[in-house]
Amino acid sequence: MQAPANTEITEKMPRLRLSAGAVYRLGVASRSVAAIVGGYVLAALVTMLLSVSLPMARSEAVMTATLLSFAIYTCAVMWVFATRSALRAWLGLLIPAAIIAAILQWMDALSWSFA
């Protein structure tokens, strides 16, 4: 025997329907947060990776990586608003950031301590 379905509960619950304008605004808001936060995180991680891997003096490597971070952040922001969806924008920032963080962790260049 099959258990009775709880169709009564699902029929009584009102569905939240967003207008096309609200969906558009949420997409823009999500992209804005992705551009600001995700772009910063990606630029910071690339800066750390370049700082420890560029074959020059440490001070010159840090300065070069810091100057390049401005271009990386700008490209990330432009890319977020050029993608077709906010999901692609988030994934396009989070996946490279996770890969770079894994490389930095493997190189023992990433410190996770909060002390």
C-alpha positions in Angstrom: 0.0 0.0 0.0 1.1 3.5 -0.7 1.2 6.2 1.9 -1.2 9.0 1.3 0.4 12.0 -0.2 0.4 15.3 1.7 -1.3 17.2 -1.2 -3.5 19.1 1.3 -0.4 20.8 2.8 1.2 21.7 -0.5 -2.1 23.0 -1.9 -2.7 25.4 1.0 0.8 26.9 0.9 0.9 30.0 -1.3 3.7 30.1 -3.9 6.0 33.1 -3.9 6.0 34.6 -7.4 8.4 37.3 -8.2 7.8 39.7 -11.0 10.2 40.0 -13.9 11.5 43.3 -12.6 12.2 41.7 -9.2 14.1 38.8 -10.7 16.1 41.2 -12.8 17.0 43.3 -9.7 18.0 40.3 -7.7 20.2 39.2 -10.5 21.9 42.6 -10.6 22.3 42.6 -6.9 23.8 39.1 -6.9 26.2 40.1 -9.7 27.2 43.2 -7.7 28.0 41.2 -4.7 29.9 38.7 -6.8 31.9 41.5 -8.4 32.7 43.3 -5.2 33.4 40.3 -2.9 34.3 37.6 -5.3 36.5 39.9 -7.4 38.4 41.1 -4.4 38.9 37.5 -3.1 40.1 36.4 -6.5 42.5 39.4 -6.9 43.8 38.8 -3.4 44.5 35.1 -4.0 46.2 35.8 -7.4 48.3 38.5 -5.7 49.4 36.0 -3.0 50.2 33.4 -5.6 52.2 35.8 -7.7 54.0 37.2 -4.6 55.4 33.8 -3.7 56.0 32.5 -7.2 57.5 35.3 -9.2 61.3 34.8 -9.7 62.5 38.1 -8.4 63.3 39.7 -5.1 60.5 39.5 -2.6 59.8 43.2 -2.4 59.7 43.5 -6.2 57.5 40.4 -6.5 55.0 41.8 -4.0 55.0 45.2 -5.8 54.5 43.6 -9.2 51.7 41.3 -7.9 50.0 44.2 -6.2 50.1 46.3 -9.4 48.7 43.4 -11.4 45.9 42.9 -8.8 44.2 46.1 -10.0 44.0 44.8 -13.5 42.8 41.4 -12.3 40.1 43.0 -10.1 38.9 45.2 -13.0 38.7 42.2 -15.4 36.8 40.1 -12.8 34.2 42.9 -12.4 33.8 43.3 -16.1 33.5 39.5 -16.6 30.8 39.2 -13.9 28.6 41.6 -15.7 29.3 40.1 -19.1 28.2 36.6 -18.3 24.7 35.3 -19.1 23.7 34.5 -15.6 24.6 35.3 -12.0 25.2 31.6 -11.4 27.9 31.6 -14.0 29.4 34.8 -12.6 29.6 33.2 -9.1 31.0 29.9 -10.4 33.5 31.7 -12.6 34.9 33.5 -9.6 34.7 30.7 -7.0 36.2 27.9 -9.0 39.4 29.7 -9.9 39.6 31.1 -6.4 39.3 27.6 -4.9 42.0 26.2 -7.3 44.4 29.1 -6.4 43.7 28.6 -2.7 44.5 24.9 -3.0 47.7 25.7 -4.8 48.7 28.2 -2.1 47.8 25.7 0.6 49.9 23.0 -1.2 52.8 25.5 -1.4 52.4 26.2 2.4 52.0 29.9 1.5 48.4 30.2 2.8 48.0 30.6 6.6 44.6 29.7 8.0 45.4 30.7 11.6 43.3 33.5 13.1 45.8 34.2 15.9 
